[in-house]
Amino acid sequence: MANRVNEQPIESEGQRRDVVLSARDVTVGFGPKVVLDNLNLDIYRGEILGFVGASGTGKSVLMRTVLRLLPRRSGTIKILGQNFDELDEPQRNALDMRLGVLFQQGALFSSLTVKENIQVPMREYLDLPRSLMDELAHLKIRMVGLAADAADKYPSELSGGMIKRAALARALALDPELVFLDEPTSGLDPIGAAEFDELIANLRDSLGLTVYMVTHDLDSLFSVCDRIAVLGKKRVMVEGTIDDMLAYDDPWVQAYFKGKRARSIVPQDSGVRRGVSGK
């Protein structure tokens, strides 16, 4: 059965999973408008969590709040067991280095080459010789499936899919443990989106990443997400597997996962990834 708001799964000591991101009673607003109200969410180590909701419900607002790009009115957010509010500046920088972010549309610096974009986090947090940064940048370029000659190209010379991969390479620049992806497949054709999903899954498996993915892409939800959280009514309405979503009795959730453009039945050979605890 899916986990409802404010409900915590009952697990034995041997089954307990490592929570890498925990949001408790988080409230965010702008002026008189409250966008998120006492929201709770856990993300477990090694999983790909798909975070969905209707347009304008606050999916990106939550991600930006977690990353301290937006203020919250109340609540507690812990990342990798640490509360940013209780850390000094060096400790916050150390925690930031364990996070990677791919913003919607890539958000690459237009005046920098792909290699230089990937090196931005290295320059900000590390003191490395240029030769080593070049070597690391080329490693990340290969890691995301870009050709070696992409290193010296500018964003304006890249296709939409290449921009996404370059932005992902930058997100992986410091070998993070937790990666945030904001609409990673938006703007990609179905083949490109499927290839990007496969890349994310392979990187999770090979690097041991935990992935927080804000998405509208049903194919991503069915094919690579271990668990899904649905945002509605200013909080997490339901969280669980695809099967939990299909069984949850809410009109919007039913329309989203069983509507005319949805997959009402998960094929047996679809490769859908179940919850992490069942791997």
C-alpha positions, 0 to 999 in steps of 0.5 A: 500500500502506498505511503500517505502524507505523514505516514512512515513505513514500519520497517524492521532493523534489518530492512531500514533504509538510509535516508539521504534527504529528509524534509519535515513540515516544510512550508514555503510561500511568496507573500500571502500565497503558500505554495508548500504547507507542512510537506514531508518527504524522504529519499533513500540512498541509491534510489531514483525518485520521480517527483511529479505534480500538476503544473504550478504545484511547486515541484521546482520550488521544493527542489530550489528550497532544498538547495537553499535557492529559495527561503522556507518559512518553517520546517527542517531539511536534512541532507546526508544526515546534516541540517544546513541551518546548523552548519558553519560555512566550511561545513556547508561548502563540504556538503555542497560538494556532495550534491550535483544539480542539472537545472531545466534547459541545462543552464550552461554558461553561454560564454564558456565551452563544455569543458569550461562549464564542467570545470566551474564547480572545480574552480569554485570548490577545489584548488587543482592544476589546470591539467588535472581539471582538463583530465577530469572534464574529459573523463566526465564528458566520456562518462555522459556519452559525449564525443571528445570533440564536444569539450571545446564546443560552446552551448550554441553549437550543441543540440538539445540532447548534447546540452542535457548531457553536458549539463549532467557532466557538470553536475557530476564534476565533483563526484556527488552522492545525491543528484537533482534533475529538473525536467531532464528529458523535457525538449528531447525527442522520444529516442533521445529521452529514452537514451537519457533515462538509460544513461541516468539509470546506468550512472546510478548503478555504476556510481552509486548515486541517489537521484531526485528527478522532477519530471512530467515524463511518464516514460521516465516514471515507468522505466527508471524510477524506483519510487514516485512522489506526487505533489498536490494540495501543497504537500506530498499526497502519495508516494510509492511504486508505479503499482501504488500510483495506479491503485491510489484513489485520487482523480488527478493521480488516476488521470495522470497515470491512467489517462489517454496519454498514460500507460494503464498497464505495465508490460511484464518486460518493460524493465520497470524498476521496483522499490529499492528495498526490493532489488 
